[in-house]
Amino acid sequence: MIYAIWAPLLVPFLAVPVARRLAPLLAPRAAAWLLAVSGAVLAGCTTAALGLLALEGALRLRPVASLGRLRLPLLADGVAASPPVAALALALLAATAVAACRLLLRLLREWVAARRHAPAGGGGDLSVIDDGHPDAFALPGRPGRIVVTAGMLRALDPAEREALFAHERAHLAGRHHLFLALADLVAVCHPVLRGLRAPLGYALERWADEAAARAVGDRTLTARAIARAALATRAAEGSGSAHRRPRFAVAATTGPVPRRVAALLGTGEPARPRSRALRRVAAAAIAGCLVFSVGAALDAATDLHGSIEVAQAAPEHP
C-alpha cells in the first residue's frame, strides 16, 4: 500500500495526454465515451486514494485507534500516510466536495433560469426567444427543448434552420449535457482532468454534426448551417443578450467550428493514421492506465483492510 496508494494520484498525468491523443483517431461517439469514461474512472480512483490516505492517517491517532481497538505499533508498520499527509488529504477531499456541491448548485440554478425564460413551444420542442442576439442551444428537461433566438432565425434560411435544429435534437437525444456536467465534476477531483473537457466538447459537437447530416441527408447543407450560425453568433459578440446560455448546454456554434466544417465537407470519417499501430498503442496505453489506477486503489484498500484486521486481532501488551 505504501506505493499503490499514490498511483491513482499520478496516473492522470499520463492518461489524460494519451486520451487526448487517441480521441481524434476515433469516431465522434466513441471518442466522447472514451473521454467521459476515462475521466470518471480516474476521478473516482483519485478520490478513493485521498480517502484512503485520510483514513490511514486518522487510524494512527490514538483516540481514533482506540475506537477500533487497534494496536498502533502493528498498524503503523504498513501505513504510508503520516498525520500531516492525512490532514492534507482530508483537506483536499473537503475542498473537492465543496467545489462539487457548488458546481452542481450552479448548474441547477442555470438550468432552472433557462427553463423559466424559454417559453414552451406550441406542442413541439422549439422554444423561440425574442432576442436579436443569434443563439441556439439544446436545453434538457422533460420535455427537452431547442432554444433559438429570433436573431438566429433571421440569420439562416429555412433549410439551414432545419439542419441546425437537427443538430440540437441530436444533443438532446444523446444526453450530451450529462457528458459535459460529468467533465466539470471530474475536473474538480484532479486538476489534470480539466484537460479532458475541451476534446470532449469537440467530440460531442462532431457527434451531433454527423447525426444532423444523416437527418437532413445533406452534409454540405449541415456544414453551411453550422458555419453561418457560428459567424452570426461571433459577429454579434459584445452586443449583449437578454438570455444566458447554461454552462452545460451544448450548441452548434461552440468549439473549433472550422475543423468541424472541414470534417463534414470531407469523408465524414475521423482522420486515420497510415498505420493502425498508433491507434492500437494509444488504446492499449489508456486501457492500461485505467486498469492500473483501479488496481492500485483496490490494492491499497485491501492492504489497509488487512492491516486493520491484524491490528484488531493482535493481543494487547500489559
C-alpha positions, 0 to 999 in steps of 0.5 A: 500500500505504501506505493499503490496508494499514490498511483491513482494520484499520478496516473492522470498525468499520463492518461489524460495526454494519451486520451487526448491523443487517441480521441481524434483517431476515433469516431465522434461517439466513441471518442466522447465515451472514451473521454467521459469514461476515462475521466470518471474512472480516474476521478473516482480512483483519485478520490478513493486514494485521498480517502484512503490516505485520510483514513490511514492517517486518522487510524494512527491517532490514538483516540481514533485507534482506540475506537477500533481497538487497534494496536498502533505499533502493528498498524503503523508498520504498513501505513504510508500516510503520516498525520500531516499527509492525512490532514492534507488529504482530508483537506483536499477531499473537503475542498473537492466536495465543496467545489462539487456541491457548488458546481452542481448548485450552479448548474441547477440554478442555470438550468432552472433560469433557462427553463423559466425564460424559454417559453414552451413551444406550441406542442413541439420542442422549439422554444423561440426567444425574442432576442436579436442576439443569434443563439441556439442551444439544446436545453434538457428537461422533460420535455427537452427543448431547442432554444433559438433566438429570433436573431438566429432565425433571421440569420439562416434560411429555412433549410439551414434552420432545419439542419441546425435544429437537427443538430440540437435534437441530436444533443438532446437525444444523446444526453450530451449535457450529462457528458459535459456536467460529468467533465466539470465534476471530474475536473474538480477531483484532479486538476489534470482532468480539466484537460479532458473537457475541451476534446470532449466538447469537440467530440460531442459537437462532431457527434451531433454534426454527423447525426444532423447530416444523416437527418437532413441527408445533406452534409454540405447543407449541415456544414453551411448551417453550422458555419453561418450560425457560428459567424452570426453568433461571433459577429454579434459578440459584445452586443449583449443578450437578454438570455444566458446560455447554461454552462452545460448546454451544448450548441452548434456554434461552440468549439473549433467550428472550422475543423468541424466544417472541414470534417463534414465537407470531407469523408465524414470519417475521423482522420486515420493514421497510415498505420493502425499501430498508433491507434492500437498503442494509444488504446492499449496505453489508456486501457492500461492506465485505467486498469492500473489506477483501479488496481492500485486503489483496490490494492491499497484498500485491501492492504489497509483492510488487512492491516486493520484486521491484524491490528484488531486481532493482535493481543494487547501488551500489559 
